[in-house]
Amino acid sequence: MWQAELRRVPLLSAREAEVFQLLGEGYSNRSIARRLDIAERTVKFHVAQVLSKLDVESRLQAGLVAFSGRRLYQSAVPRRKKAG
């Protein structure tokens, strides 16, 4: 699920990618603004760009794409065995 949207992630600028990742972690616009030290209206602009570039309808969908991408990446990386 979300493969088409994940293929569009490279279209995001560096800042849009940061906002995208924070959406995937469930941050609000206000929290993203504080974390990135930018204005909340700038965050809103970046969120709109993310939605447009990924061709999704809502921040929830964008967040799900980010979460899915993170889960996909984590499952592709072999886990280290614990020493012991």
PDB file of N, CA, C and O in Angstrom:
ATOM      1  N   MET A   1       0.844  -1.178   0.000  1.00  0.00           N
ATOM      2  CA  MET A   1       0.000   0.000   0.000  1.00  0.00           C
ATOM      3  C   MET A   1       0.891   1.244   0.000  1.00  0.00           C
ATOM      4  O   MET A   1       1.961   1.224   0.609  1.00  0.00           O
ATOM      5  N   TRP A   2       0.492   2.287  -0.644  1.00  0.00           N
ATOM      6  CA  TRP A   2       1.167   3.573  -0.723  1.00  0.00           C
ATOM      7  C   TRP A   2       2.416   3.545  -1.601  1.00  0.00           C
ATOM      8  O   TRP A   2       3.235   4.460  -1.515  1.00  0.00           O
ATOM      9  N   GLN A   3       2.588   2.523  -2.444  1.00  0.00           N
ATOM     10  CA  GLN A   3       3.788   2.447  -3.290  1.00  0.00           C
ATOM     11  C   GLN A   3       3.900   3.630  -4.242  1.00  0.00           C
ATOM     12  O   GLN A   3       4.980   4.205  -4.379  1.00  0.00           O
ATOM     13  N   ALA A   4       2.815   4.003  -4.898  1.00  0.00           N
ATOM     14  CA  ALA A   4       2.850   5.122  -5.851  1.00  0.00           C
ATOM     15  C   ALA A   4       3.260   6.410  -5.140  1.00  0.00           C
ATOM     16  O   ALA A   4       4.062   7.183  -5.665  1.00  0.00           O
ATOM     17  N   GLU A   5       2.717   6.637  -3.961  1.00  0.00           N
ATOM     18  CA  GLU A   5       3.034   7.841  -3.210  1.00  0.00           C
ATOM     19  C   GLU A   5       4.493   7.816  -2.728  1.00  0.00           C
ATOM     20  O   GLU A   5       5.173   8.842  -2.743  1.00  0.00           O
ATOM     21  N   LEU A   6       4.956   6.656  -2.310  1.00  0.00           N
ATOM     22  CA  LEU A   6       6.347   6.537  -1.862  1.00  0.00           C
ATOM     23  C   LEU A   6       7.333   6.807  -3.002  1.00  0.00           C
ATOM     24  O   LEU A   6       8.426   7.323  -2.771  1.00  0.00           O
ATOM     25  N   ARG A   7       6.945   6.457  -4.226  1.00  0.00           N
ATOM     26  CA  ARG A   7       7.809   6.735  -5.382  1.00  0.00           C
ATOM     27  C   ARG A   7       7.927   8.236  -5.650  1.00  0.00           C
ATOM     28  O   ARG A   7       8.876   8.678  -6.298  1.00  0.00           O
ATOM     29  N   ARG A   8       6.970   9.018  -5.154  1.00  0.00           N
ATOM     30  CA  ARG A   8       6.995  10.468  -5.367  1.00  0.00           C
ATOM     31  C   ARG A   8       7.780  11.217  -4.285  1.00  0.00           C
ATOM     32  O   ARG A   8       8.031  12.413  -4.433  1.00  0.00           O
ATOM     33  N   VAL A   9       8.165  10.548  -3.218  1.00  0.00           N
ATOM     34  CA  VAL A   9       8.870  11.208  -2.117  1.00  0.00           C
ATOM     35  C   VAL A   9      10.127  11.947  -2.588  1.00  0.00           C
ATOM     36  O   VAL A   9      10.398  13.037  -2.085  1.00  0.00           O
ATOM     37  N   PRO A  10      10.903  11.405  -3.526  1.00  0.00           N
ATOM     38  CA  PRO A  10      12.089  12.154  -3.989  1.00  0.00           C
ATOM     39  C   PRO A  10      11.765  13.515  -4.619  1.00  0.00           C
ATOM     40  O   PRO A  10      12.666  14.336  -4.796  1.00  0.00           O
ATOM     41  N   LEU A  11      10.511  13.765  -4.955  1.00  0.00           N
ATOM     42  CA  LEU A  11      10.117  15.062  -5.497  1.00  0.00           C
ATOM     43  C   LEU A  11      10.118  16.162  -4.437  1.00  0.00           C
ATOM     44  O   LEU A  11      10.102  17.346  -4.774  1.00  0.00           O
ATOM     45  N   LEU A  12      10.136  15.782  -3.165  1.00  0.00           N
ATOM     46  CA  LEU A  12      10.061  16.746  -2.075  1.00  0.00           C
ATOM     47  C   LEU A  12      11.399  17.461  -1.896  1.00  0.00           C
ATOM     48  O   LEU A  12      12.466  16.861  -2.029  1.00  0.00           O
ATOM     49  N   SER A  13      11.315  18.749  -1.593  1.00  0.00           N
ATOM     50  CA  SER A  13      12.529  19.494  -1.238  1.00  0.00           C
ATOM     51  C   SER A  13      13.016  18.977   0.117  1.00  0.00           C
ATOM     52  O   SER A  13      12.320  18.214   0.786  1.00  0.00           O
ATOM     53  N   ALA A  14      14.201  19.393   0.507  1.00  0.00           N
ATOM     54  CA  ALA A  14      14.753  18.957   1.801  1.00  0.00           C
ATOM     55  C   ALA A  14      13.834  19.362   2.953  1.00  0.00           C
ATOM     56  O   ALA A  14      13.575  18.559   3.850  1.00  0.00           O
ATOM     57  N   ARG A  15      13.346  20.592   2.936  1.00  0.00           N
ATOM     58  CA  ARG A  15      12.474  21.063   4.022  1.00  0.00           C
ATOM     59  C   ARG A  15      11.136  20.345   3.988  1.00  0.00           C
ATOM     60  O   ARG A  15      10.605  19.976   5.036  1.00  0.00           O
ATOM     61  N   GLU A  16      10.579  20.141   2.789  1.00  0.00           N
ATOM     62  CA  GLU A  16       9.320  19.401   2.676  1.00  0.00           C
ATOM     63  C   GLU A  16       9.498  17.983   3.206  1.00  0.00           C
ATOM     64  O   GLU A  16       8.593  17.439   3.838  1.00  0.00           O
ATOM     65  N   ALA A  17      10.647  17.388   2.954  1.00  0.00           N
ATOM     66  CA  ALA A  17      10.918  16.029   3.444  1.00  0.00           C
ATOM     67  C   ALA A  17      10.963  16.007   4.970  1.00  0.00           C
ATOM     68  O   ALA A  17      10.498  15.053   5.592  1.00  0.00           O
ATOM     69  N   GLU A  18      11.519  17.050   5.569  1.00  0.00           N
ATOM     70  CA  GLU A  18      11.537  17.131   7.034  1.00  0.00           C
ATOM     71  C   GLU A  18      10.109  17.216   7.575  1.00  0.00           C
ATOM     72  O   GLU A  18       9.752  16.517   8.524  1.00  0.00           O
ATOM     73  N   VAL A  19       9.308  18.070   6.967  1.00  0.00           N
ATOM     74  CA  VAL A  19       7.913  18.221   7.385  1.00  0.00           C
ATOM     75  C   VAL A  19       7.170  16.898   7.186  1.00  0.00           C
ATOM     76  O   VAL A  19       6.398  16.479   8.049  1.00  0.00           O
ATOM     77  N   PHE A  20       7.403  16.254   6.063  1.00  0.00           N
ATOM     78  CA  PHE A  20       6.789  14.961   5.745  1.00  0.00           C
ATOM     79  C   PHE A  20       7.101  13.927   6.830  1.00  0.00           C
ATOM     80  O   PHE A  20       6.204  13.218   7.287  1.00  0.00           O
ATOM     81  N   GLN A  21       8.355  13.841   7.237  1.00  0.00           N
ATOM     82  CA  GLN A  21       8.742  12.881   8.272  1.00  0.00           C
ATOM     83  C   GLN A  21       8.067  13.199   9.601  1.00  0.00           C
ATOM     84  O   GLN A  21       7.634  12.294  10.314  1.00  0.00           O
ATOM     85  N   LEU A  22       7.979  14.470   9.928  1.00  0.00           N
ATOM     86  CA  LEU A  22       7.331  14.855  11.182  1.00  0.00           C
ATOM     87  C   LEU A  22       5.827  14.592  11.136  1.00  0.00           C
ATOM     88  O   LEU A  22       5.225  14.268  12.160  1.00  0.00           O
ATOM     89  N   LEU A  23       5.217  14.728   9.964  1.00  0.00           N
ATOM     90  CA  LEU A  23       3.807  14.343   9.820  1.00  0.00           C
ATOM     91  C   LEU A  23       3.648  12.861  10.122  1.00  0.00           C
ATOM     92  O   LEU A  23       2.686  12.450  10.771  1.00  0.00           O
ATOM     93  N   GLY A  24       4.596  12.065   9.649  1.00  0.00           N
ATOM     94  CA  GLY A  24       4.563  10.629   9.888  1.00  0.00           C
ATOM     95  C   GLY A  24       4.726  10.258  11.351  1.00  0.00           C
ATOM     96  O   GLY A  24       4.326   9.174  11.776  1.00  0.00           O
ATOM     97  N   GLU A  25       5.316  11.167  12.119  1.00  0.00           N
ATOM     98  CA  GLU A  25       5.473  10.949  13.551  1.00  0.00           C
ATOM     99  C   GLU A  25       4.309  11.539  14.343  1.00  0.00           C
ATOM    100  O   GLU A  25       4.275  11.452  15.571  1.00  0.00           O
ATOM    101  N   GLY A  26       3.349  12.144  13.622  1.00  0.00           N
ATOM    102  CA  GLY A  26       2.138  12.640  14.267  1.00  0.00           C
ATOM    103  C   GLY A  26       2.214  14.056  14.812  1.00  0.00           C
ATOM    104  O   GLY A  26       1.353  14.458  15.594  1.00  0.00           O
ATOM    105  N   TYR A  27       3.227  14.824  14.416  1.00  0.00           N
ATOM    106  CA  TYR A  27       3.358  16.191  14.907  1.00  0.00           C
ATOM    107  C   TYR A  27       2.299  17.108  14.301  1.00  0.00           C
ATOM    108  O   TYR A  27       1.923  16.949  13.140  1.00  0.00           O
ATOM    109  N   SER A  28       1.828  18.057  15.083  1.00  0.00           N
ATOM    110  CA  SER A  28       0.908  19.090  14.599  1.00  0.00           C
ATOM    111  C   SER A  28       1.713  20.163  13.881  1.00  0.00           C
ATOM    112  O   SER A  28       2.940  20.201  13.978  1.00  0.00           O
ATOM    113  N   ASN A  29       1.009  21.042  13.152  1.00  0.00           N
ATOM    114  CA  ASN A  29       1.690  22.150  12.484  1.00  0.00           C
ATOM    115  C   ASN A  29       2.458  23.007  13.485  1.00  0.00           C
ATOM    116  O   ASN A  29       3.594  23.406  13.230  1.00  0.00           O
ATOM    117  N   ARG A  30       1.838  23.282  14.606  1.00  0.00           N
ATOM    118  CA  ARG A  30       2.477  24.117  15.629  1.00  0.00           C
ATOM    119  C   ARG A  30       3.750  23.446  16.154  1.00  0.00           C
ATOM    120  O   ARG A  30       4.777  24.101  16.332  1.00  0.00           O
ATOM    121  N   SER A  31       3.671  22.144  16.398  1.00  0.00           N
ATOM    122  CA  SER A  31       4.844  21.408  16.898  1.00  0.00           C
ATOM    123  C   SER A  31       5.953  21.352  15.848  1.00  0.00           C
ATOM    124  O   SER A  31       7.134  21.472  16.174  1.00  0.00           O
ATOM    125  N   ILE A  32       5.564  21.168  14.591  1.00  0.00           N
ATOM    126  CA  ILE A  32       6.553  21.158  13.505  1.00  0.00           C
ATOM    127  C   ILE A  32       7.237  22.518  13.427  1.00  0.00           C
ATOM    128  O   ILE A  32       8.456  22.600  13.278  1.00  0.00           O
ATOM    129  N   ALA A  33       6.450  23.580  13.529  1.00  0.00           N
ATOM    130  CA  ALA A  33       7.003  24.940  13.466  1.00  0.00           C
ATOM    131  C   ALA A  33       8.021  25.158  14.580  1.00  0.00           C
ATOM    132  O   ALA A  33       9.100  25.702  14.348  1.00  0.00           O
ATOM    133  N   ARG A  34       7.677  24.737  15.767  1.00  0.00           N
ATOM    134  CA  ARG A  34       8.609  24.901  16.895  1.00  0.00           C
ATOM    135  C   ARG A  34       9.865  24.071  16.682  1.00  0.00           C
ATOM    136  O   ARG A  34      10.982  24.542  16.900  1.00  0.00           O
ATOM    137  N   ARG A  35       9.672  22.852  16.260  1.00  0.00           N
ATOM    138  CA  ARG A  35      10.815  21.931  16.091  1.00  0.00           C
ATOM    139  C   ARG A  35      11.776  22.414  15.000  1.00  0.00           C
ATOM    140  O   ARG A  35      12.993  22.297  15.144  1.00  0.00           O
ATOM    141  N   LEU A  36      11.226  22.957  13.908  1.00  0.00           N
ATOM    142  CA  LEU A  36      12.062  23.414  12.792  1.00  0.00           C
ATOM    143  C   LEU A  36      12.405  24.895  12.881  1.00  0.00           C
ATOM    144  O   LEU A  36      13.136  25.426  12.044  1.00  0.00           O
ATOM    145  N   ASP A  37      11.869  25.556  13.903  1.00  0.00           N
ATOM    146  CA  ASP A  37      12.105  26.986  14.120  1.00  0.00           C
ATOM    147  C   ASP A  37      11.692  27.819  12.899  1.00  0.00           C
ATOM    148  O   ASP A  37      12.451  28.647  12.394  1.00  0.00           O
ATOM    149  N   ILE A  38      10.454  27.563  12.450  1.00  0.00           N
ATOM    150  CA  ILE A  38       9.869  28.313  11.338  1.00  0.00           C
ATOM    151  C   ILE A  38       8.454  28.717  11.727  1.00  0.00           C
ATOM    152  O   ILE A  38       7.908  28.209  12.707  1.00  0.00           O
ATOM    153  N   ALA A  39       7.862  29.623  10.967  1.00  0.00           N
ATOM    154  CA  ALA A  39       6.498  30.081  11.242  1.00  0.00           C
ATOM    155  C   ALA A  39       5.490  28.972  10.926  1.00  0.00           C
ATOM    156  O   ALA A  39       5.698  28.150  10.033  1.00  0.00           O
ATOM    157  N   GLU A  40       4.402  28.976  11.682  1.00  0.00           N
ATOM    158  CA  GLU A  40       3.359  27.975  11.462  1.00  0.00           C
ATOM    159  C   GLU A  40       2.764  28.091  10.057  1.00  0.00           C
ATOM    160  O   GLU A  40       2.417  27.078   9.450  1.00  0.00           O
ATOM    161  N   ARG A  41       2.644  29.305   9.540  1.00  0.00           N
ATOM    162  CA  ARG A  41       2.096  29.446   8.183  1.00  0.00           C
ATOM    163  C   ARG A  41       3.063  28.879   7.144  1.00  0.00           C
ATOM    164  O   ARG A  41       2.632  28.428   6.083  1.00  0.00           O
ATOM    165  N   THR A  42       4.363  28.896   7.435  1.00  0.00           N
ATOM    166  CA  THR A  42       5.346  28.270   6.548  1.00  0.00           C
ATOM    167  C   THR A  42       5.161  26.760   6.566  1.00  0.00           C
ATOM    168  O   THR A  42       5.265  26.100   5.532  1.00  0.00           O
ATOM    169  N   VAL A  43       4.889  26.223   7.733  1.00  0.00           N
ATOM    170  CA  VAL A  43       4.612  24.782   7.840  1.00  0.00           C
ATOM    171  C   VAL A  43       3.390  24.441   7.001  1.00  0.00           C
ATOM    172  O   VAL A  43       3.396  23.454   6.265  1.00  0.00           O
ATOM    173  N   LYS A  44       2.340  25.252   7.106  1.00  0.00           N
ATOM    174  CA  LYS A  44       1.126  25.004   6.324  1.00  0.00           C
ATOM    175  C   LYS A  44       1.430  24.988   4.830  1.00  0.00           C
ATOM    176  O   LYS A  44       0.892  24.164   4.090  1.00  0.00           O
ATOM    177  N   PHE A  45       2.296  25.904   4.390  1.00  0.00           N
ATOM    178  CA  PHE A  45       2.695  25.935   2.987  1.00  0.00           C
ATOM    179  C   PHE A  45       3.416  24.638   2.614  1.00  0.00           C
ATOM    180  O   PHE A  45       3.126  24.038   1.579  1.00  0.00           O
ATOM    181  N   HIS A  46       4.356  24.209   3.458  1.00  0.00           N
ATOM    182  CA  HIS A  46       5.100  22.976   3.178  1.00  0.00           C
ATOM    183  C   HIS A  46       4.175  21.757   3.173  1.00  0.00           C
ATOM    184  O   HIS A  46       4.321  20.868   2.334  1.00  0.00           O
ATOM    185  N   VAL A  47       3.233  21.719   4.100  1.00  0.00           N
ATOM    186  CA  VAL A  47       2.273  20.602   4.135  1.00  0.00           C
ATOM    187  C   VAL A  47       1.475  20.577   2.836  1.00  0.00           C
ATOM    188  O   VAL A  47       1.273  19.510   2.256  1.00  0.00           O
ATOM    189  N   ALA A  48       1.023  21.736   2.375  1.00  0.00           N
ATOM    190  CA  ALA A  48       0.267  21.803   1.117  1.00  0.00           C
ATOM    191  C   ALA A  48       1.119  21.293  -0.044  1.00  0.00           C
ATOM    192  O   ALA A  48       0.622  20.577  -0.913  1.00  0.00           O
ATOM    193  N   GLN A  49       2.398  21.660  -0.056  1.00  0.00           N
ATOM    194  CA  GLN A  49       3.303  21.185  -1.110  1.00  0.00           C
ATOM    195  C   GLN A  49       3.481  19.668  -1.040  1.00  0.00           C
ATOM    196  O   GLN A  49       3.491  18.993  -2.070  1.00  0.00           O
ATOM    197  N   VAL A  50       3.618  19.142   0.155  1.00  0.00           N
ATOM    198  CA  VAL A  50       3.759  17.692   0.340  1.00  0.00           C
ATOM    199  C   VAL A  50       2.523  16.979  -0.194  1.00  0.00           C
ATOM    200  O   VAL A  50       2.636  16.004  -0.936  1.00  0.00           O
ATOM    201  N   LEU A  51       1.347  17.464   0.183  1.00  0.00           N
ATOM    202  CA  LEU A  51       0.100  16.840  -0.269  1.00  0.00           C
ATOM    203  C   LEU A  51       0.015  16.856  -1.789  1.00  0.00           C
ATOM    204  O   LEU A  51      -0.362  15.861  -2.408  1.00  0.00           O
ATOM    205  N   SER A  52       0.362  17.978  -2.380  1.00  0.00           N
ATOM    206  CA  SER A  52       0.305  18.110  -3.830  1.00  0.00           C
ATOM    207  C   SER A  52       1.306  17.179  -4.519  1.00  0.00           C
ATOM    208  O   SER A  52       0.950  16.458  -5.451  1.00  0.00           O
ATOM    209  N   LYS A  53       2.546  17.198  -4.059  1.00  0.00           N
ATOM    210  CA  LYS A  53       3.581  16.394  -4.711  1.00  0.00           C
ATOM    211  C   LYS A  53       3.363  14.898  -4.546  1.00  0.00           C
ATOM    212  O   LYS A  53       3.688  14.121  -5.443  1.00  0.00           O
ATOM    213  N   LEU A  54       2.815  14.489  -3.406  1.00  0.00           N
ATOM    214  CA  LEU A  54       2.550  13.065  -3.192  1.00  0.00           C
ATOM    215  C   LEU A  54       1.205  12.642  -3.764  1.00  0.00           C
ATOM    216  O   LEU A  54       0.906  11.451  -3.855  1.00  0.00           O
ATOM    217  N   ASP A  55       0.395  13.626  -4.147  1.00  0.00           N
ATOM    218  CA  ASP A  55      -0.941  13.386  -4.686  1.00  0.00           C
ATOM    219  C   ASP A  55      -1.825  12.649  -3.679  1.00  0.00           C
ATOM    220  O   ASP A  55      -2.466  11.646  -3.991  1.00  0.00           O
ATOM    221  N   VAL A  56      -1.831  13.198  -2.445  1.00  0.00           N
ATOM    222  CA  VAL A  56      -2.719  12.681  -1.400  1.00  0.00           C
ATOM    223  C   VAL A  56      -3.675  13.791  -1.000  1.00  0.00           C
ATOM    224  O   VAL A  56      -3.424  14.964  -1.279  1.00  0.00           O
ATOM    225  N   GLU A  57      -4.763  13.424  -0.351  1.00  0.00           N
ATOM    226  CA  GLU A  57      -5.818  14.383  -0.054  1.00  0.00           C
ATOM    227  C   GLU A  57      -5.726  15.027   1.322  1.00  0.00           C
ATOM    228  O   GLU A  57      -6.334  16.072   1.553  1.00  0.00           O
ATOM    229  N   SER A  58      -4.980  14.423   2.238  1.00  0.00           N
ATOM    230  CA  SER A  58      -4.970  14.945   3.604  1.00  0.00           C
ATOM    231  C   SER A  58      -3.624  14.734   4.271  1.00  0.00           C
ATOM    232  O   SER A  58      -2.811  13.924   3.826  1.00  0.00           O
ATOM    233  N   ARG A  59      -3.405  15.475   5.344  1.00  0.00           N
ATOM    234  CA  ARG A  59      -2.188  15.301   6.129  1.00  0.00           C
ATOM    235  C   ARG A  59      -2.149  13.920   6.765  1.00  0.00           C
ATOM    236  O   ARG A  59      -1.073  13.364   6.983  1.00  0.00           O
ATOM    237  N   LEU A  60      -3.329  13.363   7.065  1.00  0.00           N
ATOM    238  CA  LEU A  60      -3.374  12.004   7.594  1.00  0.00           C
ATOM    239  C   LEU A  60      -2.807  11.024   6.573  1.00  0.00           C
ATOM    240  O   LEU A  60      -1.998  10.162   6.919  1.00  0.00           O
ATOM    241  N   GLN A  61      -3.227  11.154   5.320  1.00  0.00           N
ATOM    242  CA  GLN A  61      -2.699  10.276   4.281  1.00  0.00           C
ATOM    243  C   GLN A  61      -1.195  10.476   4.110  1.00  0.00           C
ATOM    244  O   GLN A  61      -0.459   9.501   3.962  1.00  0.00           O
ATOM    245  N   ALA A  62      -0.735  11.713   4.127  1.00  0.00           N
ATOM    246  CA  ALA A  62       0.704  11.979   4.013  1.00  0.00           C
ATOM    247  C   ALA A  62       1.445  11.339   5.180  1.00  0.00           C
ATOM    248  O   ALA A  62       2.512  10.753   4.998  1.00  0.00           O
ATOM    249  N   GLY A  63       0.884  11.450   6.366  1.00  0.00           N
ATOM    250  CA  GLY A  63       1.490  10.830   7.541  1.00  0.00           C
ATOM    251  C   GLY A  63       1.548   9.317   7.421  1.00  0.00           C
ATOM    252  O   GLY A  63       2.528   8.693   7.829  1.00  0.00           O
ATOM    253  N   LEU A  64       0.505   8.733   6.866  1.00  0.00           N
ATOM    254  CA  LEU A  64       0.487   7.281   6.670  1.00  0.00           C
ATOM    255  C   LEU A  64       1.527   6.847   5.644  1.00  0.00           C
ATOM    256  O   LEU A  64       2.142   5.790   5.790  1.00  0.00           O
ATOM    257  N   VAL A  65       1.725   7.656   4.612  1.00  0.00           N
ATOM    258  CA  VAL A  65       2.762   7.358   3.618  1.00  0.00           C
ATOM    259  C   VAL A  65       4.128   7.393   4.296  1.00  0.00           C
ATOM    260  O   VAL A  65       4.945   6.496   4.088  1.00  0.00           O
ATOM    261  N   ALA A  66       4.382   8.420   5.105  1.00  0.00           N
ATOM    262  CA  ALA A  66       5.660   8.539   5.807  1.00  0.00           C
ATOM    263  C   ALA A  66       5.860   7.355   6.752  1.00  0.00           C
ATOM    264  O   ALA A  66       6.942   6.771   6.802  1.00  0.00           O
ATOM    265  N   PHE A  67       4.828   7.009   7.488  1.00  0.00           N
ATOM    266  CA  PHE A  67       4.903   5.885   8.425  1.00  0.00           C
ATOM    267  C   PHE A  67       5.166   4.591   7.671  1.00  0.00           C
ATOM    268  O   PHE A  67       5.995   3.785   8.093  1.00  0.00           O
ATOM    269  N   SER A  68       4.467   4.384   6.558  1.00  0.00           N
ATOM    270  CA  SER A  68       4.654   3.171   5.759  1.00  0.00           C
ATOM    271  C   SER A  68       6.072   3.085   5.211  1.00  0.00           C
ATOM    272  O   SER A  68       6.681   2.015   5.206  1.00  0.00           O
ATOM    273  N   GLY A  69       6.591   4.211   4.753  1.00  0.00           N
ATOM    274  CA  GLY A  69       7.958   4.238   4.245  1.00  0.00           C
ATOM    275  C   GLY A  69       8.962   3.888   5.320  1.00  0.00           C
ATOM    276  O   GLY A  69       9.918   3.153   5.073  1.00  0.00           O
ATOM    277  N   ARG A  70       8.748   4.409   6.508  1.00  0.00           N
ATOM    278  CA  ARG A  70       9.641   4.111   7.627  1.00  0.00           C
ATOM    279  C   ARG A  70       9.574   2.631   7.981  1.00  0.00           C
ATOM    280  O   ARG A  70      10.605   2.002   8.220  1.00  0.00           O
ATOM    281  N   ARG A  71       8.382   2.078   8.016  1.00  0.00           N
ATOM    282  CA  ARG A  71       8.204   0.652   8.335  1.00  0.00           C
ATOM    283  C   ARG A  71       8.836  -0.218   7.255  1.00  0.00           C
ATOM    284  O   ARG A  71       9.466  -1.229   7.563  1.00  0.00           O
ATOM    285  N   LEU A  72       8.672   0.167   6.002  1.00  0.00           N
ATOM    286  CA  LEU A  72       9.248  -0.581   4.891  1.00  0.00           C
ATOM    287  C   LEU A  72      10.767  -0.584   4.995  1.00  0.00           C
ATOM    288  O   LEU A  72      11.411  -1.618   4.819  1.00  0.00           O
ATOM    289  N   TYR A  73      11.334   0.594   5.285  1.00  0.00           N
ATOM    290  CA  TYR A  73      12.785   0.699   5.414  1.00  0.00           C
ATOM    291  C   TYR A  73      13.282  -0.135   6.592  1.00  0.00           C
ATOM    292  O   TYR A  73      14.280  -0.846   6.473  1.00  0.00           O
ATOM    293  N   GLN A  74      12.598  -0.052   7.714  1.00  0.00           N
ATOM    294  CA  GLN A  74      13.025  -0.787   8.905  1.00  0.00           C
ATOM    295  C   GLN A  74      12.987  -2.290   8.676  1.00  0.00           C
ATOM    296  O   GLN A  74      13.853  -3.010   9.173  1.00  0.00           O
ATOM    297  N   SER A  75      11.996  -2.777   7.930  1.00  0.00           N
ATOM    298  CA  SER A  75      11.900  -4.213   7.690  1.00  0.00           C
ATOM    299  C   SER A  75      12.941  -4.682   6.670  1.00  0.00           C
ATOM    300  O   SER A  75      13.258  -5.870   6.611  1.00  0.00           O
ATOM    301  N   ALA A  76      13.474  -3.752   5.868  1.00  0.00           N
ATOM    302  CA  ALA A  76      14.477  -4.114   4.860  1.00  0.00           C
ATOM    303  C   ALA A  76      15.890  -4.142   5.440  1.00  0.00           C
ATOM    304  O   ALA A  76      16.797  -4.718   4.839  1.00  0.00           O
ATOM    305  N   VAL A  77      16.081  -3.521   6.605  1.00  0.00           N
ATOM    306  CA  VAL A  77      17.391  -3.474   7.233  1.00  0.00           C
ATOM    307  C   VAL A  77      17.519  -4.654   8.177  1.00  0.00           C
ATOM    308  O   VAL A  77      16.703  -4.805   9.087  1.00  0.00           O
ATOM    309  N   PRO A  78      18.534  -5.502   7.977  1.00  0.00           N
ATOM    310  CA  PRO A  78      18.690  -6.657   8.873  1.00  0.00           C
ATOM    311  C   PRO A  78      18.958  -6.208  10.310  1.00  0.00           C
ATOM    312  O   PRO A  78      19.712  -5.265  10.551  1.00  0.00           O
ATOM    313  N   ARG A  79      18.341  -6.885  11.233  1.00  0.00           N
ATOM    314  CA  ARG A  79      18.544  -6.560  12.652  1.00  0.00           C
ATOM    315  C   ARG A  79      19.821  -7.228  13.148  1.00  0.00           C
ATOM    316  O   ARG A  79      20.156  -8.345  12.756  1.00  0.00           O
ATOM    317  N   ARG A  80      20.512  -6.520  14.009  1.00  0.00           N
ATOM    318  CA  ARG A  80      21.714  -7.069  14.616  1.00  0.00           C
ATOM    319  C   ARG A  80      21.331  -8.017  15.735  1.00  0.00           C
ATOM    320  O   ARG A  80      20.370  -7.782  16.468  1.00  0.00           O
ATOM    321  N   LYS A  81      22.078  -9.065  15.854  1.00  0.00           N
ATOM    322  CA  LYS A  81      21.859  -9.978  16.969  1.00  0.00           C
ATOM    323  C   LYS A  81      22.472  -9.381  18.212  1.00  0.00           C
ATOM    324  O   LYS A  81      23.545  -8.781  18.171  1.00  0.00           O
ATOM    325  N   LYS A  82      21.775  -9.554  19.321  1.00  0.00           N
ATOM    326  CA  LYS A  82      22.280  -9.036  20.591  1.00  0.00           C
ATOM    327  C   LYS A  82      23.408  -9.923  21.095  1.00  0.00           C
ATOM    328  O   LYS A  82      23.348 -11.150  21.012  1.00  0.00           O
ATOM    329  N   ALA A  83      24.419  -9.280  21.609  1.00  0.00           N
ATOM    330  CA  ALA A  83      25.539 -10.027  22.190  1.00  0.00           C
ATOM    331  C   ALA A  83      25.072 -10.681  23.478  1.00  0.00           C
ATOM    332  O   ALA A  83      24.279 -10.115  24.231  1.00  0.00           O
ATOM    333  N   GLY A  84      25.559 -11.840  23.708  1.00  0.00           N
ATOM    334  CA  GLY A  84      25.153 -12.404  24.986  1.00  0.00           C
ATOM    335  C   GLY A  84      25.193 -13.815  24.983  1.00  0.00           C
ATOM    336  O   GLY A  84      24.877 -14.443  25.994  1.00  0.00           O
TER     337      GLY A  84
END
